[in-house]
């Protein structure tokens, strides 16, 4: 139909321009215009077909989208219905919880009212106990002060007693030394050379004198084969002999006298002094 309209328009335009344009030229122009018009018509039809197909495709997509929208609306409606039920349950549970809270508050208030007399009595008892504790602390502090004073006095007395004890110990030591000196001076000792050399006997006599002993006699022993220094003692002077041996050292031995002697101790020098 569009093609026919275009042909009519072209013929109308040709009839208007016949007085000033040659007929051959008009004919050629008409054919070109007709061809051009046919080409435009063909392209227009193609465009129309493409547009129609695109429109159909869009209508199909719209139909699919409408179906999806309908499904989503149904799902939303279903969710709303479910949420209404859940909200009703939640409201009911909230109401029950509020009722329980109110009951708990009433019970708590009741317990507070019942416990208030007991709490007041406990506070009074606690106050009395605190007062007693404070008194005990003050008493304890006073006793500590007294004890510190007493301890300081006892320390002073102890220091004085220690000084006295040290003096007594020193005095005792002096007395012991004097007694030992007197005891040593009363012991009769004879020194004999047991190695055949009188010089060893004289040297031993000097050592004994330096130790506080009094030497009565120095001479030779009947034998000159003594290897070590030997201290002979009579029965009553064994302890004194042991003390002398300890003073002379490890190279000295101790032996009892086998026969009566005018001397309490006899010291015989040996080859090892």
Number of C-alpha atoms within 10 A of each C-alpha: 6 11 16 12 9 17 17 11 10 17 14 11 12 17 10 10 12 12 9 7 11 10 13 9 11 16 12 11 14 18 13 12 16 17 13 12 19 17 13 14 17 13 12 14 14 12 12 12 12 12 12 12 12 12 12 12 12 12 12 12 12 12 12 12 12 12 12 12 12 12 12 12 12 12 12 12 12 12 12 12 12 12 12 12 12 12 12 12 12 12 12 12 12 12 12 12 12 12 12 12 12 12 12 12 12 12 12 12 12 12 11 13 11 11 12 12 11 12 12 11 12 12 12 12 12 12 12 12 12 12 12 12 12 12 12 12 12 12 12 12 12 12 12 13 12 12 13 12 12 12 14 12 12 13 12 12 12 13 12 12 12 12 12 12 12 12 12 12 12 12 12 12 12 12 12 12 13 12 12 15 16 13 13 19 15 12 18 16 25 21 26 28 27 26 23 19 17 18 12 20 25 17 13 22 24 15 14 20 13 10 14 16 22 19 18 12 13 19 15 17 20 10 11 17 14 17 15 18 24 20 23 22 24 19 12 9 14 17 11 17 24 16 10 20 19 14 13 18 11 11 14 21 16 17 14 15 15 10 6 8 11 10 15 21 24 25 27 26 33 23 16 11 15
